[in-house]
Amino acid sequence: MNVLVVGAHHDDIELGCGGTVARLTAEGHAAYGVVLTNSETHYDLKNIHRSKEQAIVEARKAAGVIGLELTDLDYPQADNGTLQYDVNLMRALEDFITKNNVRLVFSHWQYDMNTDHEAAAKITTVAARHVHSILMYRSNWYQPDRAFNGIFYIDISKTIDRKVKSLECYSVEIRNRSREWIDSFIDHNRSFGFSIGVEYAEVFEPVRYTLANPTENNG
């Protein structure tokens, strides 16, 4: 099965579904990653800074840990904080989905308070409107006026170490946000796992999920 994971920024994929990607690739599935902004950050109020060059170098290392193939679309990346729904970007993503016979897509949550995440979700879900299965993830914990309906759980107990290792590749973000940035997500994964009787899990809100015919060749 071919899987596509779309993130607004470098590190979103690893935070929200890095353990799941590691599990899927370990099981023999192909996982592609597309990031829609250059991820350069200059947030003086919190003294958070990251260049686009630092972001891509660390992202490539992180992707290698979980078996993700980072892919560039034939379309320029937006600057951090400026991503908006763009029909041409959507079509570029749709074209990638079609050419690579993608059967499962992971998207940002559509109601995320981060505006880049929100726009990425719209672009992704429209581009993937013909795909069998779409699962939405969270890569921050800001609470908007509606709740994330996380009801689709994936056991990542065997790949949690790879998730942590992939996040540790983001040394600039650890310097910016401290080690607690990683620990907070792993604590959530432990809590999600406890909910279903395993050590660690990631949770998703499904747009839809289709069980494939066992005899069908999913590529």
C-alpha positions in Angstrom: 0.0 0.0 0.0 1.2 3.5 -0.8 0.7 6.1 1.9 1.0 9.9 1.8 1.6 12.0 4.9 1.2 15.8 4.5 2.6 18.3 6.9 2.6 22.1 7.0 6.0 22.2 8.6 9.0 20.0 9.0 8.5 18.1 12.3 4.6 18.0 12.1 4.6 14.5 10.5 6.9 13.1 13.1 5.0 14.6 16.0 1.6 13.6 14.8 2.1 10.2 13.2 5.8 9.3 13.3 5.2 6.1 15.1 2.5 5.1 12.7 4.7 5.9 9.7 7.5 3.8 11.2 5.1 0.9 11.7 3.8 1.1 8.2 7.2 1.2 6.6 8.4 -1.7 8.8 5.4 -3.7 7.5 6.5 -3.1 3.9 4.3 -0.2 2.9 5.7 2.8 1.1 5.3 6.1 2.9 5.7 9.5 1.1 6.0 12.8 3.0 5.1 16.2 1.5 5.7 19.4 3.5 3.9 22.5 2.3 6.0 25.4 3.8 9.7 26.0 4.0 9.3 26.0 7.8 11.6 28.9 8.4 10.6 30.4 11.8 11.5 33.8 13.4 9.3 34.3 16.5 11.0 37.0 18.5 8.5 37.0 21.4 9.5 33.4 22.3 13.0 33.6 20.9 12.3 30.8 18.5 14.3 30.8 15.3 14.9 28.2 12.6 16.2 28.7 9.1 14.7 26.8 6.1 18.1 25.2 5.6 18.2 23.9 9.1 14.7 22.6 8.8 15.3 20.5 5.7 18.6 19.1 6.9 17.0 17.9 10.1 13.8 16.7 8.3 15.8 14.5 6.0 17.5 12.9 9.0 14.2 12.4 10.8 12.6 10.9 7.7 15.3 8.4 7.4 14.7 7.1 10.9 11.0 6.3 10.2 11.4 5.2 6.6 9.6 8.2 5.2 10.4 9.3 1.6 10.3 13.1 1.6 9.0 14.4 -1.7 8.9 17.8 -3.3 5.9 18.8 -5.3 6.3 20.6 -8.6 5.1 23.7 -6.8 7.0 26.3 -4.6 6.7 25.9 -0.8 4.9 28.8 1.1 6.7 30.8 3.7 5.9 29.8 7.3 2.7 31.4 8.5 1.4 32.3 5.0 -0.1 29.0 3.7 -3.5 29.4 2.2 -5.8 27.2 0.1 -4.5 27.3 -3.4 -6.2 25.4 -6.2 -2.9 24.9 -8.1 -1.2 23.5 -5.1 -4.1 21.3 -4.5 -3.9 20.0 -8.1 -0.2 19.4 -7.7 -0.9 17.3 -4.7 -3.8 15.5 -6.3 -1.6 14.7 -9.3 1.0 13.2 -6.9 -1.7 11.1 -5.2 -3.0 9.8 -8.6 0.4 9.0 -10.1 1.6 7.1 -7.0 -1.7 5.2 -6.4 -2.0 6.4 -2.9 -4.6 4.5 -0.8 -4.1 6.1 2.6 -3.6 9.8 3.4 -2.7 11.4 6.7 -3.7 15.0 7.0 -3.6 17.8 9.6 -6.8 18.3 11.6 -9.1 20.6 9.8 -9.9 22.8 12.9 -6.3 23.3 14.1 -5.6 26.7 15.5 -2.4 27.0 13.6 -3.4 28.6 10.3 -0.8 26.7 8.3 -2.1 23.4 9.6 -5.7 24.5 8.9 -4.9 25.4 5.3 -2.8 22.2 4.8 -5.8 20.1 6.0 -8.1 21.8 3.4 -5.6 21.4 0.6 -5.0 17.7 1.5 -8.6 16.6 2.0 -9.7 18.2 -1.2 -6.7 16.7 -3.1 -7.5 13.3 -1.6 -11.2 13.4 -2.1 -11.1 10.2 -4.2 -8.7 8.3 -1.9 -10.1 5.3 0.1 -8.9 6.4 3.5 -8.0 9.8 5.2 -7.0 10.1 8.8 -6.4 13.5 10.5 -3.7 14.0 13.1 -2.6 16.7 15.6 0.9 18.1 16.0 0.1 20.6 18.7 -2.2 20.8 21.7 -3.8 24.2 21.3 -7.5 23.9 22.1 -10.0 25.6 19.7 -13.7 25.9 20.3 -14.4 22.3 19.1 -12.8 19.0 20.2 -10.6 16.7 18.2 -12.6 13.5 17.7 -9.7 11.1 18.1 -11.4 7.7 17.7 -9.0 5.8 15.4 -6.1 4.3 17.4 -2.9 2.8 16.0 -0.6 0.8 18.3 2.9 2.1 18.0 4.4 0.3 21.0 7.0 -1.4 18.8 8.0 1.8 17.0 7.9 4.4 19.7 11.7 4.4 20.0 12.0 5.3 16.3 9.5 8.1 16.8 11.6 9.5 19.6 14.8 9.1 17.6 13.2 10.9 14.7 12.2 13.8 16.8 15.6 14.0 18.4 16.9 14.8 14.9 15.3 18.3 15.3 18.1 19.7 17.5 17.2 23.3 16.6 13.6 22.8 17.7 14.8 21.1 20.9 17.0 24.1 21.5 14.1 26.5 20.8 11.4 24.6 22.8 13.4 22.3 25.2 13.2 18.6 25.5 9.8 18.9 27.1 8.5 19.5 23.5 9.2 15.9 22.7 8.2 14.5 26.1 4.8 16.1 26.0 3.9 14.2 22.8 5.3 10.9 24.1 3.3 11.3 27.2 0.2 11.7 25.1 1.1 8.6 23.2 1.5 6.7 26.5 -2.0 7.9 27.6 -3.5 7.0 24.2 -2.0 3.5 24.5 -3.4 3.1 28.0 -6.8 3.8 26.6 -6.7 0.7 24.4 -4.5 -1.6 26.6 -1.2 -1.1 24.9 2.0 0.8 25.8 1.9 3.5 23.2 -0.6 4.6 20.5 -1.3 7.5 18.1 -4.9 8.6 17.6 -6.6 10.1 14.6 -9.9 11.6 13.6 -11.1 9.8 10.5 -12.5 11.6 7.5 -13.2 8.1 6.2 -11.5 4.7 6.4 -12.2 1.9 4.0 -11.3 -1.7 4.7 -9.7 -3.1 1.5 -10.9 -6.4 0.0 -8.4 -9.0 1.3 -7.8 -10.2 -2.3 -7.2 -6.8 -3.7 -3.7 -5.7 -4.7 -3.2 -2.3 -3.1 0.2 -1.6 -4.7 
